Amino acid sequence: MDDEARRTLSNDPTIRYHEAAHAMQTGVAFEIEALGANGAGADPKHLRVGVNTAHADLGSLARLLIAKGVITEAEYLEATADGMEQEREAYAARVQSRLGPHVKLA
């Protein structure tokens, strides 16, 4: 299902974000299973540093842009949903390259 078809299922960016995040999580789990934690960059130290850094950077930037009136919270939510859907598609392509196009992340 392409991004446009997925958008018709829900226009709520929060729902879109969570659905795409769940699918991306499936792709991450597959890579860890296939490559092992270290091979997939999923050892605890790397995971914690990456997650903490991304949260701090993204949250700070979003708060700054919203406070300055550069973007609205609704625009931020829409953009994060778009980004998560792109991440989902990237993982889907990686998994499909190993297992075939019949595999769909949900």
C-alpha positions as CSV (number, residue, x, y, z in Angstrom):
1,M,0.0,0.0,0.0
2,D,1.5,3.3,-1.0
3,D,1.6,6.5,1.2
4,E,-1.4,8.1,-0.5
5,A,-3.6,5.0,0.1
6,R,-2.5,4.9,3.7
7,R,-3.4,8.6,4.2
8,T,-7.0,7.8,3.1
9,L,-7.3,5.4,6.0
10,S,-6.7,8.2,8.5
11,N,-6.0,11.9,8.2
12,D,-5.1,12.2,11.9
13,P,-1.3,12.6,11.9
14,T,-1.0,11.1,15.4
15,I,-2.7,7.9,14.2
16,R,-0.6,7.9,11.0
17,Y,2.6,8.3,13.1
18,H,1.8,5.4,15.5
19,E,0.8,3.1,12.6
20,A,4.0,3.8,10.7
21,A,6.1,3.5,14.0
22,H,4.6,0.1,14.6
23,A,5.5,-1.0,11.1
24,M,9.0,0.4,11.4
25,Q,9.4,-1.4,14.7
26,T,8.6,-4.7,12.9
27,G,11.4,-3.9,10.5
28,V,13.9,-3.2,13.3
29,A,13.0,-6.5,15.0
30,F,13.6,-8.3,11.7
31,E,17.1,-6.7,11.3
32,I,18.0,-7.6,14.9
33,E,16.9,-11.2,14.3
34,A,18.7,-11.5,11.0
35,L,21.9,-9.6,11.9
36,G,22.1,-9.9,15.7
37,A,22.0,-7.0,18.1
38,N,25.6,-5.8,17.4
39,G,25.3,-6.2,13.7
40,A,22.1,-4.2,13.6
41,G,23.5,-1.5,15.8
42,A,21.1,-2.5,18.5
43,D,23.3,-3.1,21.5
44,P,22.0,-1.3,24.6
45,K,24.5,1.5,24.7
46,H,24.0,2.5,21.0
47,L,20.3,2.3,21.4
48,R,20.1,4.5,24.5
49,V,22.4,7.1,23.2
50,G,20.6,7.3,19.9
51,V,17.2,7.5,21.3
52,N,18.1,10.0,24.0
53,T,19.9,12.3,21.5
54,A,17.1,12.1,19.0
55,H,14.4,13.0,21.5
56,A,16.4,15.9,23.0
57,D,17.2,17.3,19.6
58,L,13.8,16.9,18.0
59,G,11.9,18.1,21.1
60,S,14.0,21.2,21.5
61,L,13.8,22.2,17.9
62,A,10.1,21.6,17.7
63,R,9.5,23.7,20.8
64,L,11.7,26.5,19.5
65,L,10.0,26.6,16.1
66,I,6.5,26.5,17.5
67,A,7.3,29.2,20.1
68,K,8.7,31.5,17.4
69,G,5.6,31.0,15.3
70,V,7.6,29.4,12.5
71,I,5.4,26.3,12.5
72,T,2.2,25.3,14.3
73,E,1.8,22.2,16.4
74,A,-0.5,20.7,13.8
75,E,2.2,21.2,11.1
76,Y,4.7,19.6,13.4
77,L,2.5,16.5,13.9
78,E,1.8,16.3,10.2
79,A,5.6,16.4,9.4
80,T,6.5,13.8,12.0
81,A,3.8,11.5,10.6
82,D,5.2,12.0,7.1
83,G,8.7,11.2,8.4
84,M,7.6,8.1,10.2
85,E,5.9,6.8,7.1
86,Q,9.1,7.3,5.2
87,E,11.0,5.4,7.8
88,R,8.4,2.6,7.6
89,E,8.8,2.4,3.8
90,A,12.6,2.3,4.2
91,Y,12.4,-0.7,6.5
92,A,9.8,-2.4,4.3
93,A,12.2,-2.1,1.4
94,R,15.1,-3.6,3.4
95,V,13.0,-6.5,4.7
96,Q,11.5,-7.1,1.2
97,S,15.0,-7.2,-0.3
98,R,15.7,-10.2,1.9
99,L,12.4,-12.0,2.0
100,G,10.6,-10.8,-1.2
101,P,7.9,-8.3,-2.1
102,H,5.1,-10.3,-0.5
103,V,6.2,-9.2,3.0
104,K,4.3,-6.2,4.4
105,L,5.1,-4.4,7.6
106,A,2.0,-3.6,9.8
